[in-house]
Amino acid sequence: MTATTVRTPAPYAQNIFLDASIGVSGNSGVLTGFDTAAQLRARLLVTGIGGSLPYLGVVLEETLDDPSGASVYWGSLGVFPTIGPTLVAATWALLNIPGPFSKNLRFRHVIGVGGSGASPAFVFRVDAISKSGPYS
């Protein structure tokens, strides 16, 4: 899924994934502009779930490598709580992560099923905002 960027004066905001039904694992692509931030706040909002025994995991990652290179290592900065098949209404979660950050971040999402589940799908969005100082 392609990231959609909305830039405003500090704090700096990005809409990473917009509401869309996603049935396969993937990532946001490389996100830039957070390397000068002192802190990042991200929100995962899940508004729909489908399939049998579906699970969604979303991780914020960074790399010090050139993301266009042949060998790129992505390290985890933060993990949202796993969303599972018991979701019956919209839910959300927040991550507050102190910097500093590398210049290359991404959100990776993993969609799977438990047991004999099938056809997982989620409608979700991730928004992120950064500040040069602490959130109050």
PyRosetta script that sets phi, psi and omega in degrees:
from pyrosetta import init, pose_from_sequence

init()
pose = pose_from_sequence("MTATTVRTPAPYAQNIFLDASIGVSGNSGVLTGFDTAAQLRARLLVTGIGGSLPYLGVVLEETLDDPSGASVYWGSLGVFPTIGPTLVAATWALLNIPGPFSKNLRFRHVIGVGGSGASPAFVFRVDAISKSGPYS")
pose.set_psi(1, 137.4)
pose.set_omega(1, -179.1)
pose.set_phi(2, -82.5)
pose.set_psi(2, 136.5)
pose.set_omega(2, 178.7)
pose.set_phi(3, -76.6)
pose.set_psi(3, 143.4)
pose.set_omega(3, 173.7)
pose.set_phi(4, -110.1)
pose.set_psi(4, 128.2)
pose.set_omega(4, -174.1)
pose.set_phi(5, -108.8)
pose.set_psi(5, 132.9)
pose.set_omega(5, 172.2)
pose.set_phi(6, -122.2)
pose.set_psi(6, 114.7)
pose.set_omega(6, -178.7)
pose.set_phi(7, -105.2)
pose.set_psi(7, 133.6)
pose.set_omega(7, 176.0)
pose.set_phi(8, -131.5)
pose.set_psi(8, 164.2)
pose.set_omega(8, 174.5)
pose.set_phi(9, -57.7)
pose.set_psi(9, 160.8)
pose.set_omega(9, -178.1)
pose.set_phi(10, -48.0)
pose.set_psi(10, 131.7)
pose.set_omega(10, 1.7)
pose.set_phi(11, -70.2)
pose.set_psi(11, 154.7)
pose.set_omega(11, -175.7)
pose.set_phi(12, -96.2)
pose.set_psi(12, 127.1)
pose.set_omega(12, -174.5)
pose.set_phi(13, -121.3)
pose.set_psi(13, 144.5)
pose.set_omega(13, 173.5)
pose.set_phi(14, -137.3)
pose.set_psi(14, 136.0)
pose.set_omega(14, 169.2)
pose.set_phi(15, -93.8)
pose.set_psi(15, 108.6)
pose.set_omega(15, -170.3)
pose.set_phi(16, -81.4)
pose.set_psi(16, -60.0)
pose.set_omega(16, 174.8)
pose.set_phi(17, -115.7)
pose.set_psi(17, 129.2)
pose.set_omega(17, 175.6)
pose.set_phi(18, -91.7)
pose.set_psi(18, 164.1)
pose.set_omega(18, -178.6)
pose.set_phi(19, -53.3)
pose.set_psi(19, 116.1)
pose.set_omega(19, 177.9)
pose.set_phi(20, -158.9)
pose.set_psi(20, 149.6)
pose.set_omega(20, 176.9)
pose.set_phi(21, -81.4)
pose.set_psi(21, 121.2)
pose.set_omega(21, -177.8)
pose.set_phi(22, -123.5)
pose.set_psi(22, 127.9)
pose.set_omega(22, -178.4)
pose.set_phi(23, -115.6)
pose.set_psi(23, 2.0)
pose.set_omega(23, -179.4)
pose.set_phi(24, -132.6)
pose.set_psi(24, 157.3)
pose.set_omega(24, 177.9)
pose.set_phi(25, -70.8)
pose.set_psi(25, 155.7)
pose.set_omega(25, 179.2)
pose.set_phi(26, -179.7)
pose.set_psi(26, -162.1)
pose.set_omega(26, 178.0)
pose.set_phi(27, -148.1)
pose.set_psi(27, 170.6)
pose.set_omega(27, -175.6)
pose.set_phi(28, -77.1)
pose.set_psi(28, -12.6)
pose.set_omega(28, -166.5)
pose.set_phi(29, 84.2)
pose.set_psi(29, 172.4)
pose.set_omega(29, -175.6)
pose.set_phi(30, -71.8)
pose.set_psi(30, 131.8)
pose.set_omega(30, 177.1)
pose.set_phi(31, -110.7)
pose.set_psi(31, 131.6)
pose.set_omega(31, 180.0)
pose.set_phi(32, -121.6)
pose.set_psi(32, 166.7)
pose.set_omega(32, 176.6)
pose.set_phi(33, 102.6)
pose.set_psi(33, -1.8)
pose.set_omega(33, -179.8)
pose.set_phi(34, -99.2)
pose.set_psi(34, -2.8)
pose.set_omega(34, -173.5)
pose.set_phi(35, -67.9)
pose.set_psi(35, -16.9)
pose.set_omega(35, 177.7)
pose.set_phi(36, -99.5)
pose.set_psi(36, 2.8)
pose.set_omega(36, -177.4)
pose.set_phi(37, -79.0)
pose.set_psi(37, 145.2)
pose.set_omega(37, 174.2)
pose.set_phi(38, -88.3)
pose.set_psi(38, -23.0)
pose.set_omega(38, -177.5)
pose.set_phi(39, -156.1)
pose.set_psi(39, 150.2)
pose.set_omega(39, 178.0)
pose.set_phi(40, -129.4)
pose.set_psi(40, 135.4)
pose.set_omega(40, 175.1)
pose.set_phi(41, -119.8)
pose.set_psi(41, 127.5)
pose.set_omega(41, 179.6)
pose.set_phi(42, -124.0)
pose.set_psi(42, 145.4)
pose.set_omega(42, 179.2)
pose.set_phi(43, -125.0)
pose.set_psi(43, 130.0)
pose.set_omega(43, 171.8)
pose.set_phi(44, -103.5)
pose.set_psi(44, 124.1)
pose.set_omega(44, 178.3)
pose.set_phi(45, -122.5)
pose.set_psi(45, 117.2)
pose.set_omega(45, 178.8)
pose.set_phi(46, -106.6)
pose.set_psi(46, 122.3)
pose.set_omega(46, -177.5)
pose.set_phi(47, -115.6)
pose.set_psi(47, -7.5)
pose.set_omega(47, 178.6)
pose.set_phi(48, -155.0)
pose.set_psi(48, 150.2)
pose.set_omega(48, -179.3)
pose.set_phi(49, -144.7)
pose.set_psi(49, 139.8)
pose.set_omega(49, -179.8)
pose.set_phi(50, -143.2)
pose.set_psi(50, 167.1)
pose.set_omega(50, 180.0)
pose.set_phi(51, 93.3)
pose.set_psi(51, -174.8)
pose.set_omega(51, -178.1)
pose.set_phi(52, -110.8)
pose.set_psi(52, 120.8)
pose.set_omega(52, 179.4)
pose.set_phi(53, 56.9)
pose.set_psi(53, 47.4)
pose.set_omega(53, -178.5)
pose.set_phi(54, -80.3)
pose.set_psi(54, 152.5)
pose.set_omega(54, 176.7)
pose.set_phi(55, -134.9)
pose.set_psi(55, 142.9)
pose.set_omega(55, 177.6)
pose.set_phi(56, -129.8)
pose.set_psi(56, 128.6)
pose.set_omega(56, 173.2)
pose.set_phi(57, -123.9)
pose.set_psi(57, 136.9)
pose.set_omega(57, 179.4)
pose.set_phi(58, -130.0)
pose.set_psi(58, 130.7)
pose.set_omega(58, -174.5)
pose.set_phi(59, -127.7)
pose.set_psi(59, 137.2)
pose.set_omega(59, 170.2)
pose.set_phi(60, -92.5)
pose.set_psi(60, 128.1)
pose.set_omega(60, -177.0)
pose.set_phi(61, -128.6)
pose.set_psi(61, 158.0)
pose.set_omega(61, 173.8)
pose.set_phi(62, -136.1)
pose.set_psi(62, 158.3)
pose.set_omega(62, 174.2)
pose.set_phi(63, -136.2)
pose.set_psi(63, 145.5)
pose.set_omega(63, 172.8)
pose.set_phi(64, -94.9)
pose.set_psi(64, -8.8)
pose.set_omega(64, -179.7)
pose.set_phi(65, -81.1)
pose.set_psi(65, 165.5)
pose.set_omega(65, 171.1)
pose.set_phi(66, -72.8)
pose.set_psi(66, 115.6)
pose.set_omega(66, -174.3)
pose.set_phi(67, -65.4)
pose.set_psi(67, -12.7)
pose.set_omega(67, 176.9)
pose.set_phi(68, -93.8)
pose.set_psi(68, -0.1)
pose.set_omega(68, -178.9)
pose.set_phi(69, -75.6)
pose.set_psi(69, 171.0)
pose.set_omega(69, -176.9)
pose.set_phi(70, -74.6)
pose.set_psi(70, -30.5)
pose.set_omega(70, -176.8)
pose.set_phi(71, -124.8)
pose.set_psi(71, 104.9)
pose.set_omega(71, -177.2)
pose.set_phi(72, -121.5)
pose.set_psi(72, 127.1)
pose.set_omega(72, 175.7)
pose.set_phi(73, -104.8)
pose.set_psi(73, 124.1)
pose.set_omega(73, 176.5)
pose.set_phi(74, -105.2)
pose.set_psi(74, 125.0)
pose.set_omega(74, 178.6)
pose.set_phi(75, -106.1)
pose.set_psi(75, 146.5)
pose.set_omega(75, -177.2)
pose.set_phi(76, -77.9)
pose.set_psi(76, 132.3)
pose.set_omega(76, 173.2)
pose.set_phi(77, -102.9)
pose.set_psi(77, -29.7)
pose.set_omega(77, -178.0)
pose.set_phi(78, -170.2)
pose.set_psi(78, 150.8)
pose.set_omega(78, -177.0)
pose.set_phi(79, -129.3)
pose.set_psi(79, 127.6)
pose.set_omega(79, 172.6)
pose.set_phi(80, -73.0)
pose.set_psi(80, 153.2)
pose.set_omega(80, 173.6)
pose.set_phi(81, -58.1)
pose.set_psi(81, 143.1)
pose.set_omega(81, 179.1)
pose.set_phi(82, -67.0)
pose.set_psi(82, 134.4)
pose.set_omega(82, 176.7)
pose.set_phi(83, -96.5)
pose.set_psi(83, 126.8)
pose.set_omega(83, -175.4)
pose.set_phi(84, -120.5)
pose.set_psi(84, -172.4)
pose.set_omega(84, -172.4)
pose.set_phi(85, -70.1)
pose.set_psi(85, -7.5)
pose.set_omega(85, -179.7)
pose.set_phi(86, -84.3)
pose.set_psi(86, -1.9)
pose.set_omega(86, 179.4)
pose.set_phi(87, -64.1)
pose.set_psi(87, 122.3)
pose.set_omega(87, 179.4)
pose.set_phi(88, -117.7)
pose.set_psi(88, -8.9)
pose.set_omega(88, 178.7)
pose.set_phi(89, -146.8)
pose.set_psi(89, 171.9)
pose.set_omega(89, 178.7)
pose.set_phi(90, -58.0)
pose.set_psi(90, 143.7)
pose.set_omega(90, 179.1)
pose.set_phi(91, -140.9)
pose.set_psi(91, 159.7)
pose.set_omega(91, 178.2)
pose.set_phi(92, -146.8)
pose.set_psi(92, 162.1)
pose.set_omega(92, 177.8)
pose.set_phi(93, -147.1)
pose.set_psi(93, 152.2)
pose.set_omega(93, 178.7)
pose.set_phi(94, -117.8)
pose.set_psi(94, 147.0)
pose.set_omega(94, 169.6)
pose.set_phi(95, -122.3)
pose.set_psi(95, 131.2)
pose.set_omega(95, 172.2)
pose.set_phi(96, -117.8)
pose.set_psi(96, 116.0)
pose.set_omega(96, -172.5)
pose.set_phi(97, -125.8)
pose.set_psi(97, 123.0)
pose.set_omega(97, 177.2)
pose.set_phi(98, -76.1)
pose.set_psi(98, 147.3)
pose.set_omega(98, 176.9)
pose.set_phi(99, -81.9)
pose.set_psi(99, -172.4)
pose.set_omega(99, 7.5)
pose.set_phi(100, -80.7)
pose.set_psi(100, 163.7)
pose.set_omega(100, -179.6)
pose.set_phi(101, -121.4)
pose.set_psi(101, 155.1)
pose.set_omega(101, 172.4)
pose.set_phi(102, -74.6)
pose.set_psi(102, 173.4)
pose.set_omega(102, -179.3)
pose.set_phi(103, -80.6)
pose.set_psi(103, -5.7)
pose.set_omega(103, -178.4)
pose.set_phi(104, -123.4)
pose.set_psi(104, 108.3)
pose.set_omega(104, 176.8)
pose.set_phi(105, -117.5)
pose.set_psi(105, 164.3)
pose.set_omega(105, 170.5)
pose.set_phi(106, -158.3)
pose.set_psi(106, 157.3)
pose.set_omega(106, 168.7)
pose.set_phi(107, -105.8)
pose.set_psi(107, 128.7)
pose.set_omega(107, 177.7)
pose.set_phi(108, -111.3)
pose.set_psi(108, 135.1)
pose.set_omega(108, 177.2)
pose.set_phi(109, -120.0)
pose.set_psi(109, 139.1)
pose.set_omega(109, 179.8)
pose.set_phi(110, -119.2)
pose.set_psi(110, 123.0)
pose.set_omega(110, 178.9)
pose.set_phi(111, -116.3)
pose.set_psi(111, 129.4)
pose.set_omega(111, -179.1)
pose.set_phi(112, -151.6)
pose.set_psi(112, -174.4)
pose.set_omega(112, 179.2)
pose.set_phi(113, -131.2)
pose.set_psi(113, 153.2)
pose.set_omega(113, 175.7)
pose.set_phi(114, -101.4)
pose.set_psi(114, 148.6)
pose.set_omega(114, 175.7)
pose.set_phi(115, 55.5)
pose.set_psi(115, -125.6)
pose.set_omega(115, -178.1)
pose.set_phi(116, -98.1)
pose.set_psi(116, 26.4)
pose.set_omega(116, -179.1)
pose.set_phi(117, -67.3)
pose.set_psi(117, 166.5)
pose.set_omega(117, -179.0)
pose.set_phi(118, -154.3)
pose.set_psi(118, 158.3)
pose.set_omega(118, 172.2)
pose.set_phi(119, 52.1)
pose.set_psi(119, 55.9)
pose.set_omega(119, -179.4)
pose.set_phi(120, -71.0)
pose.set_psi(120, 145.3)
pose.set_omega(120, 175.1)
pose.set_phi(121, -155.9)
pose.set_psi(121, 142.9)
pose.set_omega(121, 178.6)
pose.set_phi(122, -134.9)
pose.set_psi(122, 145.1)
pose.set_omega(122, 167.7)
pose.set_phi(123, -107.3)
pose.set_psi(123, 117.2)
pose.set_omega(123, -176.8)
pose.set_phi(124, -151.2)
pose.set_psi(124, 165.6)
pose.set_omega(124, 173.7)
pose.set_phi(125, -141.0)
pose.set_psi(125, 154.1)
pose.set_omega(125, 173.2)
pose.set_phi(126, -127.5)
pose.set_psi(126, 128.3)
pose.set_omega(126, 175.3)
pose.set_phi(127, -119.6)
pose.set_psi(127, 145.3)
pose.set_omega(127, 178.3)
pose.set_phi(128, -136.0)
pose.set_psi(128, 145.1)
pose.set_omega(128, 177.3)
pose.set_phi(129, -139.8)
pose.set_psi(129, 142.9)
pose.set_omega(129, -179.9)
pose.set_phi(130, -123.3)
pose.set_psi(130, 156.5)
pose.set_omega(130, 177.6)
pose.set_phi(131, -137.8)
pose.set_psi(131, 156.1)
pose.set_omega(131, 176.3)
pose.set_phi(132, -82.7)
pose.set_psi(132, -12.0)
pose.set_omega(132, 178.3)
pose.set_phi(133, -131.7)
pose.set_psi(133, -177.4)
pose.set_omega(133, -177.1)
pose.set_phi(134, -70.7)
pose.set_psi(134, 153.1)
pose.set_omega(134, 173.5)
pose.set_phi(135, -81.4)
pose.set_psi(135, 141.7)
pose.set_omega(135, 179.2)
pose.set_phi(136, -117.3)
pose.dump_pdb("model.pdb")
